Amino acid sequence: MKYRFKGALVAGAALALMSRGAYAVPSFARQTGLPCAVCHDVPPQLTQFGRTFKLDGYVMTTLPQVAQGNSLSINRVPPLSVMVQMSATTLTHEKYPATNVQNTSVEFPQQLSLFYAGEITPSMGAFMQVTYTNGQGAFNMDNTDIRYAHQNTVAGIPVTWGIDMNNNPTVEDLWNTVPAWAFPWGHSNLADHPFSAYTPMVDENTALGVAGLGEYSMWNGAWYEDFSVYRTSQVAGPQINPETLGGAISGVAPYWRLSWNHNFTDGSSWEIGTFGMHAGFNGGEYGTGAVGVDDTYTDYAVDTQFDHHFGNDLLTAYATYIRENQDLASSALAIPGMKQHQNLNAVHVTGTYQFGLHYQIAANYFNTSGTTNPLYYNAVNGVVTNGDPASAGFIGRVTYLPWENTQFTLQYTGYTKFDGTSTNAGKSNSLYLLAWYLW
């Protein structure tokens, strides 16, 4: 999990942390002939139509095809897009006075991404992203979702079903309550991670370092289910993919999802659901445990999202609660005094209000809590902590879109508690300005 052992941060950590910022891309607009606003409010928030487009495998197209009977049908225009983000961050309190580290930063770029996003065949499509992040010096595989979809009728009930391959549990989902698509959709590399330094496993702690295969289905436009299994993405041998924050998964890690959704005639909708994941790491999450014994993590979550239209404006509210149960059998055997059983809890509540096509305001409350364990939660940015993973605070955000493929965002993150203490929690507060272009 993020930052749980001193020295556990690996070369790909920055990219994995940035993976929360997955995006709408103009190649979908070129393929469908529809403006971005048909599928998105402020990207990456999906509309009803956008969720259906993704569910059906990204294959709707109005482009001329290169066709050869039943053996070939591809778009004449390749579904390619580019994204660039530039940002400036100020830590609103002097956090690094004695270490010669700046409390302000400019990232140009913060992130540069290339996308293949659209139809592959008439029944298969993809969202594939490779990303260059500031400080990495190389392109790496980012969020990827490849899916085959088909429609049937079962006992008179319309069913859309499919097969999905991806590298980030929850990236295949349709709602903004799950970690891969959750608010705030971007943050500074200078500031501390939004919400908390410690987060449950399903909250992108295996992102980009796993390979997953699963099935999904939507019944009567209301009931959605998804079941997938994941393995660590690595070649044979002891090495671990550098884009993951943890060790190798023992066997496979199952991920599950069940939700109910109702679409209203005015375009509003309400979703309520649950998701979860279970994984074991042989020899402990970072290889510091007893060989042949697993540390296991089981996450259970409930979520809800509500969208309501007020003329051309849109109110969206969503909330997620994740409970993680940890059995640190491997670590407890290898590290004297280590607690074997503990838990971690994460709550996120977000509201956004969009004024037409050009403005959005958003607010978020977050709270992380769990079992105090100084031998497990023992270092953030190289500083020893009291072992309490608790953090709490809020995020305020204002976004202006002069065009649908251009965003300017001002975001403030404030902490009332950070790493188990309210003392000096404000030193992690930050003001973040983001310019985001897609074409």
Summary of the structure (lengths in Angstrom):
residues: 439
radius of gyration: 21.4
end to end distance: 34.4
largest distance: 69.5
contacts: 1528
relative contact order: 0.15
helix: 9%
strand: 50%
